[in-house]
């Protein structure tokens, strides 16, 4: 029997014209019904562009008619009235970063869960597959990516007066920490943070990248909203620790992404457990909370990262463990998460 999930999965293959994201992740699918081989779908577009509506309608009908057991398909597309105020696409103020195929946000509800550690090792693991990777540190108040990637030189300026990001282990890195002295604090209000993030995205010579990973600060503040308003995100990865204190705030981060129509690519559970020298497994922060939350939120569980001393040492020394020991057990965890992430995207 055809379910709503079957129909929704089929509609996920329909891309919004001009974007790499699908109409489901954009939040355009409002109603789905199916009975006796008849499928009915209601789509609501925020664009008055008739060509886009027609393309979406035809493609939706095509994929739905291909489902087994479907005899009749009705796709209704609602649009706002045409006029000067109607935007040309669902995110009229957004622009793709030139040369960048996919932009992925790495987020967490609260600080101290190891989000930056996950970001640098995911960047290294993806780079190891041969992908072209950029890593943007959007934590304006507490930038840690330069230290963890072993990058200390300032960006240079191109002939077009754009910032050229330095390389760390083959990954292009940009951070406010590369523009300040080590002990210089950032004492800025929200508008300055918004402007800086916009410049880091659009005034940096990123070149041709397969993935631009964006390490966000904890919470749901100016940096997160600025990113979502500036570029269309291909997805968000949520990093948490197993205990409820972290998971409770994670739900707010997931809700934020849902409100701005950013698909959740999955949840990573960091600091899952520690293996003592005698082989005993110690679950310091509990265990399984990330996986349970992924089930609750109906998103992919990307994997769990145990507590390895090598991971901490790699961050402190500026050489992520996926670079220093790519075949070791600590690195393999991130390699598996990166593989699962690529599967979600491709």
Phi and psi in degrees as GROMACS dihedral restraints (atoms count N, CA, C in turn):
[ dihedral_restraints ]
;  ai    aj    ak    al  type     phi  dphi    fc
    3     4     5     6     1   -71.7    20    10
    4     5     6     7     1   129.0    20    10
    6     7     8     9     1  -107.3    20    10
    7     8     9    10     1   166.8    20    10
    9    10    11    12     1   -63.1    20    10
   10    11    12    13     1   -33.7    20    10
   12    13    14    15     1   -63.7    20    10
   13    14    15    16     1   -38.9    20    10
   15    16    17    18     1   -61.6    20    10
   16    17    18    19     1   -43.3    20    10
   18    19    20    21     1   -66.8    20    10
   19    20    21    22     1   -43.6    20    10
   21    22    23    24     1   -64.0    20    10
   22    23    24    25     1   -40.6    20    10
   24    25    26    27     1   -62.9    20    10
   25    26    27    28     1   -36.6    20    10
   27    28    29    30     1   -65.8    20    10
   28    29    30    31     1   -40.9    20    10
   30    31    32    33     1   -69.4    20    10
   31    32    33    34     1   -21.5    20    10
   33    34    35    36     1   -66.8    20    10
   34    35    36    37     1   -13.4    20    10
   36    37    38    39     1   -86.9    20    10
   37    38    39    40     1    -5.3    20    10
   39    40    41    42     1   -92.4    20    10
   40    41    42    43     1   112.8    20    10
   42    43    44    45     1   -85.3    20    10
   43    44    45    46     1   145.3    20    10
   45    46    47    48     1   -71.1    20    10
   46    47    48    49     1   132.3    20    10
   48    49    50    51     1   -52.7    20    10
   49    50    51    52     1   124.3    20    10
   51    52    53    54     1    90.1    20    10
   52    53    54    55     1    -2.4    20    10
   54    55    56    57     1  -125.3    20    10
   55    56    57    58     1   158.1    20    10
   57    58    59    60     1   -89.9    20    10
   58    59    60    61     1    -4.8    20    10
   60    61    62    63     1   -95.1    20    10
   61    62    63    64     1   157.3    20    10
   63    64    65    66     1   -95.6    20    10
   64    65    66    67     1   168.5    20    10
   66    67    68    69     1   -70.0    20    10
   67    68    69    70     1   -23.4    20    10
   69    70    71    72     1   -72.2    20    10
   70    71    72    73     1   -46.6    20    10
   72    73    74    75     1   -67.4    20    10
   73    74    75    76     1   -24.8    20    10
   75    76    77    78     1   -77.1    20    10
   76    77    78    79     1    -8.8    20    10
   78    79    80    81     1    78.5    20    10
   79    80    81    82     1    25.3    20    10
   81    82    83    84     1   -86.2    20    10
   82    83    84    85     1   -18.6    20    10
   84    85    86    87     1   -85.1    20    10
   85    86    87    88     1   113.9    20    10
   87    88    89    90     1  -103.4    20    10
   88    89    90    91     1   -35.1    20    10
   90    91    92    93     1  -141.4    20    10
   91    92    93    94     1   142.2    20    10
   93    94    95    96     1  -137.4    20    10
   94    95    96    97     1   132.8    20    10
   96    97    98    99     1  -144.6    20    10
   97    98    99   100     1   150.4    20    10
   99   100   101   102     1  -150.3    20    10
  100   101   102   103     1   135.4    20    10
  102   103   104   105     1  -163.7    20    10
  103   104   105   106     1   131.1    20    10
  105   106   107   108     1    53.8    20    10
  106   107   108   109     1    41.3    20    10
  108   109   110   111     1    81.5    20    10
  109   110   111   112     1     0.4    20    10
  111   112   113   114     1  -103.7    20    10
  112   113   114   115     1   129.5    20    10
  114   115   116   117     1  -118.0    20    10
  115   116   117   118     1   131.9    20    10
  117   118   119   120     1  -126.1    20    10
  118   119   120   121     1   132.6    20    10
  120   121   122   123     1  -134.3    20    10
  121   122   123   124     1   137.5    20    10
  123   124   125   126     1  -112.3    20    10
  124   125   126   127     1   124.4    20    10
  126   127   128   129     1  -114.9    20    10
  127   128   129   130     1   136.4    20    10
  129   130   131   132     1  -119.2    20    10
  130   131   132   133     1   115.6    20    10
  132   133   134   135     1   -99.3    20    10
  133   134   135   136     1   147.8    20    10
  135   136   137   138     1   -94.3    20    10
  136   137   138   139     1    -2.2    20    10
  138   139   140   141     1  -102.2    20    10
  139   140   141   142     1   144.1    20    10
  141   142   143   144     1   -94.8    20    10
  142   143   144   145     1     9.9    20    10
  144   145   146   147     1   -70.1    20    10
  145   146   147   148     1   110.8    20    10
  147   148   149   150     1   -68.4    20    10
  148   149   150   151     1   -31.7    20    10
  150   151   152   153     1   -65.4    20    10
  151   152   153   154     1   -41.7    20    10
  153   154   155   156     1   -64.3    20    10
  154   155   156   157     1   -41.8    20    10
  156   157   158   159     1   -62.5    20    10
  157   158   159   160     1   -42.8    20    10
  159   160   161   162     1   -65.8    20    10
  160   161   162   163     1   -40.7    20    10
  162   163   164   165     1   -64.5    20    10
  163   164   165   166     1   -42.4    20    10
  165   166   167   168     1   -65.2    20    10
  166   167   168   169     1   -42.7    20    10
  168   169   170   171     1   -62.2    20    10
  169   170   171   172     1   -47.0    20    10
  171   172   173   174     1   -65.8    20    10
  172   173   174   175     1   -41.8    20    10
  174   175   176   177     1   -68.8    20    10
  175   176   177   178     1   -37.4    20    10
  177   178   179   180     1   -64.0    20    10
  178   179   180   181     1   -43.9    20    10
  180   181   182   183     1   -63.0    20    10
  181   182   183   184     1   -38.1    20    10
  183   184   185   186     1   -64.1    20    10
  184   185   186   187     1   -47.6    20    10
  186   187   188   189     1   -71.4    20    10
  187   188   189   190     1   -30.7    20    10
  189   190   191   192     1   -73.6    20    10
  190   191   192   193     1   -38.2    20    10
  192   193   194   195     1   -66.5    20    10
  193   194   195   196     1   -21.7    20    10
  195   196   197   198     1   -80.0    20    10
  196   197   198   199     1   -10.1    20    10
  198   199   200   201     1   -71.5    20    10
  199   200   201   202     1   142.0    20    10
  201   202   203   204     1   -64.4    20    10
  202   203   204   205     1   135.1    20    10
  204   205   206   207     1    87.3    20    10
  205   206   207   208     1    -3.6    20    10
  207   208   209   210     1   -85.5    20    10
  208   209   210   211     1   124.5    20    10
  210   211   212   213     1  -108.6    20    10
  211   212   213   214     1   -28.3    20    10
  213   214   215   216     1  -143.1    20    10
  214   215   216   217     1   138.1    20    10
  216   217   218   219     1  -128.9    20    10
  217   218   219   220     1   131.5    20    10
  219   220   221   222     1  -126.4    20    10
  220   221   222   223     1   118.4    20    10
  222   223   224   225     1  -116.8    20    10
  223   224   225   226     1   114.2    20    10
  225   226   227   228     1  -101.8    20    10
  226   227   228   229     1   128.6    20    10
  228   229   230   231     1  -115.6    20    10
  229   230   231   232     1   119.1    20    10
  231   232   233   234     1  -102.3    20    10
  232   233   234   235     1   136.6    20    10
  234   235   236   237     1  -134.0    20    10
  235   236   237   238     1   155.5    20    10
  237   238   239   240     1   -72.3    20    10
  238   239   240   241     1   160.0    20    10
  240   241   242   243     1   -65.2    20    10
  241   242   243   244     1   142.3    20    10
  243   244   245   246     1   -65.7    20    10
  244   245   246   247     1   142.4    20    10
  246   247   248   249     1   176.0    20    10
  247   248   249   250     1   171.2    20    10
  249   250   251   252     1   -64.0    20    10
  250   251   252   253     1   -23.5    20    10
  252   253   254   255     1   -85.7    20    10
  253   254   255   256     1   -11.5    20    10
  255   256   257   258     1   -75.2    20    10
  256   257   258   259     1   126.2    20    10
  258   259   260   261     1   -70.8    20    10
  259   260   261   262     1   155.3    20    10
  261   262   263   264     1   -77.6    20    10
  262   263   264   265     1   -18.6    20    10
  264   265   266   267     1  -154.3    20    10
  265   266   267   268     1   172.2    20    10
  267   268   269   270     1   -61.5    20    10
  268   269   270   271     1   -23.4    20    10
  270   271   272   273     1  -130.8    20    10
  271   272   273   274     1    75.2    20    10
  273   274   275   276     1   -63.0    20    10
  274   275   276   277     1   -27.0    20    10
  276   277   278   279     1   -93.0    20    10
  277   278   279   280     1     1.8    20    10
  279   280   281   282     1   -93.2    20    10
  280   281   282   283     1   151.4    20    10
  282   283   284   285     1  -140.1    20    10
  283   284   285   286     1   140.8    20    10
  285   286   287   288     1   -65.3    20    10
  286   287   288   289     1   146.0    20    10
  288   289   290   291     1   -73.5    20    10
  289   290   291   292     1   122.8    20    10
  291   292   293   294     1   -55.1    20    10
  292   293   294   295     1   128.1    20    10
  294   295   296   297     1    84.8    20    10
  295   296   297   298     1    -8.1    20    10
  297   298   299   300     1  -100.4    20    10
  298   299   300   301     1   121.3    20    10
  300   301   302   303     1   -74.2    20    10
  301   302   303   304     1   -45.7    20    10
  303   304   305   306     1  -138.8    20    10
  304   305   306   307     1   140.0    20    10
  306   307   308   309     1  -116.7    20    10
  307   308   309   310     1   120.9    20    10
  309   310   311   312     1  -119.0    20    10
  310   311   312   313     1   127.0    20    10
  312   313   314   315     1   -93.6    20    10
  313   314   315   316     1   133.4    20    10
  315   316   317   318     1  -107.4    20    10
  316   317   318   319     1   116.0    20    10
  318   319   320   321     1  -131.0    20    10
  319   320   321   322     1   165.8    20    10
  321   322   323   324     1  -151.1    20    10
  322   323   324   325     1   156.0    20    10
  324   325   326   327     1   -75.7    20    10
  325   326   327   328     1   -33.8    20    10
  327   328   329   330     1  -137.3    20    10
  328   329   330   331     1   166.0    20    10
  330   331   332   333     1   -80.8    20    10
  331   332   333   334     1   164.4    20    10
  333   334   335   336     1    83.2    20    10
  334   335   336   337     1    11.8    20    10
  336   337   338   339     1   -98.0    20    10
  337   338   339   340     1    -1.0    20    10
  339   340   341   342     1    87.4    20    10
  340   341   342   343     1    28.0    20    10
  342   343   344   345     1   -63.6    20    10
  343   344   345   346     1   -43.7    20    10
  345   346   347   348     1   -67.4    20    10
  346   347   348   349     1   -35.1    20    10
  348   349   350   351     1   -61.4    20    10
  349   350   351   352     1   -43.7    20    10
  351   352   353   354     1   -64.4    20    10
  352   353   354   355     1   -40.0    20    10
  354   355   356   357     1   -61.8    20    10
  355   356   357   358     1   -49.2    20    10
  357   358   359   360     1   -67.9    20    10
  358   359   360   361     1   -35.6    20    10
  360   361   362   363     1   -76.8    20    10
  361   362   363   364     1   -32.5    20    10
  363   364   365   366     1   -66.1    20    10
  364   365   366   367     1   -40.1    20    10
  366   367   368   369     1   -61.0    20    10
  367   368   369   370     1   -44.2    20    10
  369   370   371   372     1   -66.2    20    10
  370   371   372   373     1   -39.4    20    10
  372   373   374   375     1   -67.0    20    10
  373   374   375   376     1   -40.8    20    10
  375   376   377   378     1   -67.3    20    10
  376   377   378   379     1   -37.7    20    10
  378   379   380   381     1   -62.7    20    10
  379   380   381   382     1   -36.1    20    10
  381   382   383   384     1   -64.2    20    10
  382   383   384   385     1   -24.3    20    10
  384   385   386   387     1   -80.7    20    10
  385   386   387   388     1    -4.8    20    10
  387   388   389   390     1    99.5    20    10
  388   389   390   391     1     0.8    20    10
  390   391   392   393     1   -75.5    20    10
  391   392   393   394     1   154.5    20    10
  393   394   395   396     1   -92.3    20    10
  394   395   396   397     1   120.9    20    10
  396   397   398   399     1  -123.2    20    10
  397   398   399   400     1   139.7    20    10
  399   400   401   402     1  -122.3    20    10
  400   401   402   403     1   150.4    20    10
  402   403   404   405     1  -132.6    20    10
  403   404   405   406     1   115.2    20    10
  405   406   407   408     1  -107.6    20    10
  406   407   408   409     1   123.4    20    10
  408   409   410   411     1   -92.0    20    10
  409   410   411   412     1   107.2    20    10
  411   412   413   414     1   -97.4    20    10
  412   413   414   415     1     8.4    20    10
  414   415   416   417     1   -83.2    20    10
  415   416   417   418     1    92.0    20    10
  417   418   419   420     1   -70.1    20    10
  418   419   420   421     1   -37.9    20    10
  420   421   422   423     1   -81.0    20    10
  421   422   423   424     1   -30.7    20    10
  423   424   425   426     1  -135.6    20    10
  424   425   426   427     1    63.0    20    10
  426   427   428   429     1   -68.8    20    10
  427   428   429   430     1   127.1    20    10
  429   430   431   432     1  -124.7    20    10
  430   431   432   433     1    -8.7    20    10
  432   433   434   435     1   -60.8    20    10
  433   434   435   436     1   -42.9    20    10
  435   436   437   438     1   -56.4    20    10
  436   437   438   439     1   -43.5    20    10
  438   439   440   441     1   -63.1    20    10
  439   440   441   442     1   -46.8    20    10
  441   442   443   444     1   -72.8    20    10
  442   443   444   445     1   -23.0    20    10
  444   445   446   447     1   -98.5    20    10
  445   446   447   448     1    -0.9    20    10
  447   448   449   450     1    67.0    20    10
  448   449   450   451     1    32.2    20    10
  450   451   452   453     1  -109.7    20    10
  451   452   453   454     1   124.4    20    10
  453   454   455   456     1  -129.5    20    10
  454   455   456   457     1   -14.2    20    10
  456   457   458   459     1   -78.3    20    10
  457   458   459   460     1   151.5    20    10
  459   460   461   462     1   -75.7    20    10
  460   461   462   463     1   154.2    20    10
  462   463   464   465     1   -64.3    20    10
  463   464   465   466     1   147.9    20    10
  465   466   467   468     1   -93.0    20    10
  466   467   468   469     1   175.1    20    10
  468   469   470   471     1  -114.7    20    10
  469   470   471   472     1   129.3    20    10
  471   472   473   474     1   -80.8    20    10
  472   473   474   475     1   173.4    20    10
  474   475   476   477     1   -63.3    20    10
  475   476   477   478     1   -24.7    20    10
  477   478   479   480     1   -88.6    20    10
  478   479   480   481     1    11.3    20    10
  480   481   482   483     1    60.6    20    10
  481   482   483   484     1    42.1    20    10
  483   484   485   486     1  -114.9    20    10
  484   485   486   487     1   149.6    20    10
  486   487   488   489     1   -71.0    20    10
  487   488   489   490     1   133.4    20    10
  489   490   491   492     1  -105.1    20    10
  490   491   492   493     1   112.5    20    10
  492   493   494   495     1   -69.3    20    10
  493   494   495   496     1   138.6    20    10
  495   496   497   498     1   -72.1    20    10
  496   497   498   499     1   164.4    20    10
  498   499   500   501     1   -99.6    20    10
  499   500   501   502     1   139.8    20    10
  501   502   503   504     1  -128.8    20    10
  502   503   504   505     1   106.8    20    10
  504   505   506   507     1    57.2    20    10
  505   506   507   508     1    37.8    20    10
  507   508   509   510     1    84.4    20    10
  508   509   510   511     1     1.0    20    10
  510   511   512   513     1  -105.6    20    10
  511   512   513   514     1   132.5    20    10
  513   514   515   516     1   -76.0    20    10
  514   515   516   517     1   127.0    20    10
  516   517   518   519     1  -122.7    20    10
  517   518   519   520     1   134.4    20    10
  519   520   521   522     1  -135.7    20    10
  520   521   522   523     1   136.9    20    10
  522   523   524   525     1  -160.7    20    10
  523   524   525   526     1   149.2    20    10
  525   526   527   528     1   -61.9    20    10
  526   527   528   529     1   -25.2    20    10
  528   529   530   531     1   -64.7    20    10
  529   530   531   532     1   -20.0    20    10
  531   532   533   534     1   -82.7    20    10
  532   533   534   535     1    -9.6    20    10
  534   535   536   537     1  -107.9    20    10
  535   536   537   538     1    -3.7    20    10
  537   538   539   540     1  -121.2    20    10
  538   539   540   541     1   162.3    20    10
  540   541   542   543     1   -73.6    20    10
  541   542   543   544     1   163.3    20    10
  543   544   545   546     1   -56.6    20    10
  544   545   546   547     1   -37.9    20    10
  546   547   548   549     1  -106.6    20    10
  547   548   549   550     1     9.5    20    10
  549   550   551   552     1   -80.0    20    10
  550   551   552   553     1   118.4    20    10
  552   553   554   555     1   -80.0    20    10
  553   554   555   556     1   156.2    20    10
  555   556   557   558     1  -103.3    20    10
  556   557   558   559     1   113.5    20    10
  558   559   560   561     1  -119.6    20    10
  559   560   561   562     1    80.7    20    10
  561   562   563   564     1  -122.5    20    10
  562   563   564   565     1   155.0    20    10
  564   565   566   567     1   -92.0    20    10
  565   566   567   568     1   172.1    20    10
  567   568   569   570     1   -53.2    20    10
  568   569   570   571     1   -47.0    20    10
  570   571   572   573     1   -59.0    20    10
  571   572   573   574     1   -33.4    20    10
  573   574   575   576     1   -70.3    20    10
  574   575   576   577     1   -36.4    20    10
  576   577   578   579     1   -64.8    20    10
  577   578   579   580     1   -44.3    20    10
  579   580   581   582     1   -58.5    20    10
  580   581   582   583     1   -46.8    20    10
  582   583   584   585     1   -63.4    20    10
  583   584   585   586     1   -41.2    20    10
  585   586   587   588     1   -63.6    20    10
  586   587   588   589     1   -44.4    20    10
  588   589   590   591     1   -64.8    20    10
  589   590   591   592     1   -39.8    20    10
  591   592   593   594     1   -61.1    20    10
  592   593   594   595     1   -40.4    20    10
  594   595   596   597     1   -68.9    20    10
  595   596   597   598     1   -39.1    20    10
  597   598   599   600     1   -62.4    20    10
  598   599   600   601     1   -28.7    20    10
  600   601   602   603     1   -85.3    20    10
  601   602   603   604     1   -44.0    20    10
  603   604   605   606     1  -106.2    20    10
  604   605   606   607     1   -16.1    20    10
  606   607   608   609     1  -110.2    20    10
  607   608   609   610     1    17.9    20    10
  609   610   611   612     1  -112.6    20    10
  610   611   612   613     1   138.4    20    10
  612   613   614   615     1   -82.0    20    10
  613   614   615   616     1    78.7    20    10
  615   616   617   618     1   -73.7    20    10
  616   617   618   619     1   -25.0    20    10
  618   619   620   621     1    71.6    20    10
  619   620   621   622     1  -156.0    20    10
  621   622   623   624     1   -88.1    20    10
  622   623   624   625     1   116.7    20    10
  624   625   626   627     1  -127.5    20    10
  625   626   627   628     1   143.1    20    10
  627   628   629   630     1   -80.9    20    10
  628   629   630   631     1   -37.9    20    10
  630   631   632   633     1  -141.0    20    10
  631   632   633   634     1   133.6    20    10
  633   634   635   636     1  -112.5    20    10
  634   635   636   637     1   110.4    20    10
  636   637   638   639     1   -89.2    20    10
  637   638   639   640     1   133.0    20    10
  639   640   641   642     1  -115.6    20    10
  640   641   642   643     1   113.5    20    10
  642   643   644   645     1   -85.6    20    10
  643   644   645   646     1   108.1    20    10
  645   646   647   648     1   -89.1    20    10
  646   647   648   649     1   153.6    20    10
  648   649   650   651     1   -71.2    20    10
  649   650   651   652     1   163.8    20    10
  651   652   653   654     1   -67.1    20    10
  652   653   654   655     1   154.9    20    10
  654   655   656   657     1    99.9    20    10
  655   656   657   658     1  -164.8    20    10
  657   658   659   660     1  -135.8    20    10
  658   659   660   661     1    52.1    20    10
  660   661   662   663     1  -104.3    20    10
  661   662   663   664     1  -146.9    20    10
  663   664   665   666     1   -60.9    20    10
  664   665   666   667     1   -42.7    20    10
  666   667   668   669     1   -63.0    20    10
  667   668   669   670     1   -44.2    20    10
  669   670   671   672     1   -64.1    20    10
  670   671   672   673     1   -46.2    20    10
  672   673   674   675     1   -67.2    20    10
  673   674   675   676     1   -37.9    20    10
  675   676   677   678     1   -62.4    20    10
  676   677   678   679     1   -42.6    20    10
  678   679   680   681     1   -62.2    20    10
  679   680   681   682     1   -48.1    20    10
  681   682   683   684     1   -64.7    20    10
  682   683   684   685     1   -30.7    20    10
  684   685   686   687     1   -83.0    20    10
  685   686   687   688     1   -20.8    20    10
  687   688   689   690     1   -88.9    20    10
  688   689   690   691     1   -44.9    20    10
  690   691   692   693     1  -131.2    20    10
  691   692   693   694     1   148.9    20    10
  693   694   695   696     1   -74.6    20    10
  694   695   696   697     1   115.8    20    10
  696   697   698   699     1   -81.2    20    10
  697   698   699   700     1   139.5    20    10
  699   700   701   702     1   -83.6    20    10
  700   701   702   703     1   -10.5    20    10
  702   703   704   705     1   162.8    20    10
  703   704   705   706     1   166.6    20    10
  705   706   707   708     1  -126.3    20    10
  706   707   708   709     1   141.1    20    10
  708   709   710   711     1  -110.4    20    10
  709   710   711   712     1   128.3    20    10
  711   712   713   714     1  -102.9    20    10
  712   713   714   715     1   128.5    20    10
  714   715   716   717     1  -108.0    20    10
  715   716   717   718     1   132.3    20    10
  717   718   719   720     1  -142.9    20    10
  718   719   720   721     1   167.7    20    10
  720   721   722   723     1  -107.5    20    10
  721   722   723   724     1   167.0    20    10
  723   724   725   726     1   -67.9    20    10
  724   725   726   727     1   -26.0    20    10
  726   727   728   729     1   -75.8    20    10
  727   728   729   730     1   156.4    20    10
  729   730   731   732     1   -62.0    20    10
  730   731   732   733     1   -30.9    20    10
  732   733   734   735     1   -58.8    20    10
  733   734   735   736     1   -34.3    20    10
  735   736   737   738     1   -82.5    20    10
  736   737   738   739     1   -41.8    20    10
  738   739   740   741     1   -65.5    20    10
  739   740   741   742     1   -34.0    20    10
  741   742   743   744     1   -60.7    20    10
  742   743   744   745     1   -37.5    20    10
  744   745   746   747     1   -81.0    20    10
  745   746   747   748     1   -29.4    20    10
  747   748   749   750     1   -56.8    20    10
  748   749   750   751     1   -39.2    20    10
  750   751   752   753     1   -60.4    20    10
  751   752   753   754     1   -32.9    20    10
  753   754   755   756     1   -69.7    20    10
  754   755   756   757     1   -38.6    20    10
  756   757   758   759     1   -64.0    20    10
  757   758   759   760     1   -40.4    20    10
  759   760   761   762     1   -64.7    20    10
  760   761   762   763     1   -42.0    20    10
  762   763   764   765     1   -62.2    20    10
  763   764   765   766     1   -36.9    20    10
  765   766   767   768     1   -62.2    20    10
  766   767   768   769     1   -46.6    20    10
  768   769   770   771     1   -62.3    20    10
  769   770   771   772     1   -38.1    20    10
  771   772   773   774     1   -62.3    20    10
  772   773   774   775     1   -40.1    20    10
  774   775   776   777     1   -65.5    20    10
  775   776   777   778     1   -30.7    20    10
  777   778   779   780     1  -102.2    20    10
  778   779   780   781     1    16.7    20    10
  780   781   782   783     1    59.3    20    10
  781   782   783   784     1    41.1    20    10
  783   784   785   786     1  -102.3    20    10
  784   785   786   787     1   120.0    20    10
  786   787   788   789     1   -66.9    20    10
  787   788   789   790     1   141.2    20    10
  789   790   791   792     1   -87.1    20    10
  790   791   792   793     1   116.7    20    10
  792   793   794   795     1   -78.8    20    10
  793   794   795   796     1   -23.9    20    10
  795   796   797   798     1   157.9    20    10
  796   797   798   799     1   174.2    20    10
  798   799   800   801     1  -116.7    20    10
  799   800   801   802     1   136.3    20    10
  801   802   803   804     1  -110.8    20    10
  802   803   804   805     1   127.4    20    10
  804   805   806   807     1   -96.7    20    10
  805   806   807   808     1   112.1    20    10
  807   808   809   810     1   -96.2    20    10
  808   809   810   811     1   156.1    20    10
  810   811   812   813     1    57.0    20    10
  811   812   813   814     1    43.8    20    10
  813   814   815   816     1   -64.9    20    10
  814   815   816   817     1   -43.4    20    10
  816   817   818   819     1  -164.5    20    10
  817   818   819   820     1   169.2    20    10
  819   820   821   822     1  -127.5    20    10
  820   821   822   823     1   135.4    20    10
  822   823   824   825     1  -100.9    20    10
  823   824   825   826     1   115.5    20    10
  825   826   827   828     1   -70.2    20    10
  826   827   828   829     1   161.0    20    10
  828   829   830   831     1   -55.0    20    10
  829   830   831   832     1   -28.4    20    10
  831   832   833   834     1   -84.4    20    10
  832   833   834   835     1     5.5    20    10
  834   835   836   837     1    91.7    20    10
  835   836   837   838     1    -5.6    20    10
  837   838   839   840     1   -70.8    20    10
  838   839   840   841     1   135.1    20    10
  840   841   842   843     1   -90.0    20    10
  841   842   843   844     1   121.9    20    10
  843   844   845   846     1  -115.1    20    10
  844   845   846   847     1   118.8    20    10
  846   847   848   849     1   -97.1    20    10
  847   848   849   850     1    83.9    20    10
  849   850   851   852     1   -61.2    20    10
  850   851   852   853     1   -43.3    20    10
  852   853   854   855     1  -105.5    20    10
  853   854   855   856     1    21.6    20    10
  855   856   857   858     1    83.5    20    10
  856   857   858   859     1  -171.2    20    10
  858   859   860   861     1  -159.8    20    10
  859   860   861   862     1   144.9    20    10
  861   862   863   864     1    89.7    20    10
  862   863   864   865     1    -2.7    20    10
  864   865   866   867     1   -64.6    20    10
  865   866   867   868     1   -38.8    20    10
  867   868   869   870     1   -64.7    20    10
  868   869   870   871     1   -44.4    20    10
  870   871   872   873     1   -64.3    20    10
  871   872   873   874     1   -42.7    20    10
  873   874   875   876     1   -63.5    20    10
  874   875   876   877     1   -38.4    20    10
  876   877   878   879     1   -68.6    20    10
  877   878   879   880     1   -36.1    20    10
  879   880   881   882     1   -61.5    20    10
  880   881   882   883     1   -41.3    20    10
  882   883   884   885     1   -64.6    20    10
  883   884   885   886     1   -43.6    20    10
  885   886   887   888     1   -62.8    20    10
  886   887   888   889     1   -40.1    20    10
  888   889   890   891     1   -86.6    20    10
  889   890   891   892     1    -5.0    20    10
  891   892   893   894     1    59.7    20    10
  892   893   894   895     1    45.5    20    10
  894   895   896   897     1  -124.9    20    10
  895   896   897   898     1   169.8    20    10
  897   898   899   900     1   -75.4    20    10
  898   899   900   901     1   136.5    20    10
  900   901   902   903     1   -91.2    20    10
  901   902   903   904     1   110.2    20    10
  903   904   905   906     1   -76.4    20    10
  904   905   906   907     1   -26.9    20    10
  906   907   908   909     1   149.1    20    10
  907   908   909   910     1   170.2    20    10
  909   910   911   912     1  -117.4    20    10
  910   911   912   913     1   141.5    20    10
  912   913   914   915     1  -112.7    20    10
  913   914   915   916     1   110.3    20    10
  915   916   917   918     1   -68.2    20    10
  916   917   918   919     1   169.9    20    10
  918   919   920   921     1   -83.2    20    10
  919   920   921   922     1   111.0    20    10
  921   922   923   924     1  -117.3    20    10
  922   923   924   925     1   132.1    20    10
  924   925   926   927     1   -59.5    20    10
  925   926   927   928     1   -34.5    20    10
  927   928   929   930     1   -62.3    20    10
  928   929   930   931     1   -31.5    20    10
  930   931   932   933     1   -67.5    20    10
  931   932   933   934     1   -45.3    20    10
  933   934   935   936     1   -65.0    20    10
  934   935   936   937     1   -43.7    20    10
  936   937   938   939     1   -62.3    20    10
  937   938   939   940     1   -39.8    20    10
  939   940   941   942     1   -62.0    20    10
  940   941   942   943     1   -40.4    20    10
  942   943   944   945     1   -66.3    20    10
  943   944   945   946     1   -41.2    20    10
  945   946   947   948     1   -68.4    20    10
  946   947   948   949     1   -32.0    20    10
  948   949   950   951     1   -92.3    20    10
  949   950   951   952     1    -4.4    20    10
  951   952   953   954     1    78.7    20    10
  952   953   954   955     1    18.0    20    10
  954   955   956   957     1  -131.2    20    10
  955   956   957   958     1    95.5    20    10
  957   958   959   960     1   -54.2    20    10
  958   959   960   961     1   149.3    20    10
  960   961   962   963     1   -62.2    20    10
  961   962   963   964     1   -26.7    20    10
  963   964   965   966     1   -70.4    20    10
  964   965   966   967     1   -16.6    20    10
  966   967   968   969     1   -93.6    20    10
  967   968   969   970     1   -45.2    20    10
  969   970   971   972     1   -74.1    20    10
  970   971   972   973     1   -35.0    20    10
  972   973   974   975     1  -144.0    20    10
  973   974   975   976     1    69.6    20    10
  975   976   977   978     1   -62.9    20    10
  976   977   978   979     1   -19.9    20    10
  978   979   980   981     1  -100.8    20    10
  979   980   981   982     1     1.5    20    10
  981   982   983   984     1   -77.7    20    10
  982   983   984   985     1   166.0    20    10
  984   985   986   987     1   -62.3    20    10
  985   986   987   988     1   -35.3    20    10
  987   988   989   990     1   -66.9    20    10
  988   989   990   991     1   -42.7    20    10
  990   991   992   993     1   -68.8    20    10
  991   992   993   994     1   -36.7    20    10
  993   994   995   996     1   -60.3    20    10
  994   995   996   997     1   -30.5    20    10
  996   997   998   999     1   -60.5    20    10
  997   998   999  1000     1   -46.4    20    10
  999  1000  1001  1002     1   -71.4    20    10
 1000  1001  1002  1003     1   -33.5    20    10
 1002  1003  1004  1005     1   -62.5    20    10
 1003  1004  1005  1006     1   -41.2    20    10
 1005  1006  1007  1008     1   -67.3    20    10
 1006  1007  1008  1009     1   -39.1    20    10
 1008  1009  1010  1011     1   -65.5    20    10
 1009  1010  1011  1012     1   -42.0    20    10
 1011  1012  1013  1014     1   -62.3    20    10
 1012  1013  1014  1015     1   -39.7    20    10
 1014  1015  1016  1017     1   -64.2    20    10
 1015  1016  1017  1018     1   -41.6    20    10
 1017  1018  1019  1020     1   -65.7    20    10
 1018  1019  1020  1021     1   -37.4    20    10
 1020  1021  1022  1023     1   -65.1    20    10
 1021  1022  1023  1024     1   -44.5    20    10
 1023  1024  1025  1026     1   -62.7    20    10
 1024  1025  1026  1027     1   -36.9    20    10
 1026  1027  1028  1029     1   -63.1    20    10
 1027  1028  1029  1030     1   -40.3    20    10
 1029  1030  1031  1032     1   -62.9    20    10
 1030  1031  1032  1033     1   -37.9    20    10
 1032  1033  1034  1035     1   -79.0    20    10
 1033  1034  1035  1036     1   -33.3    20    10
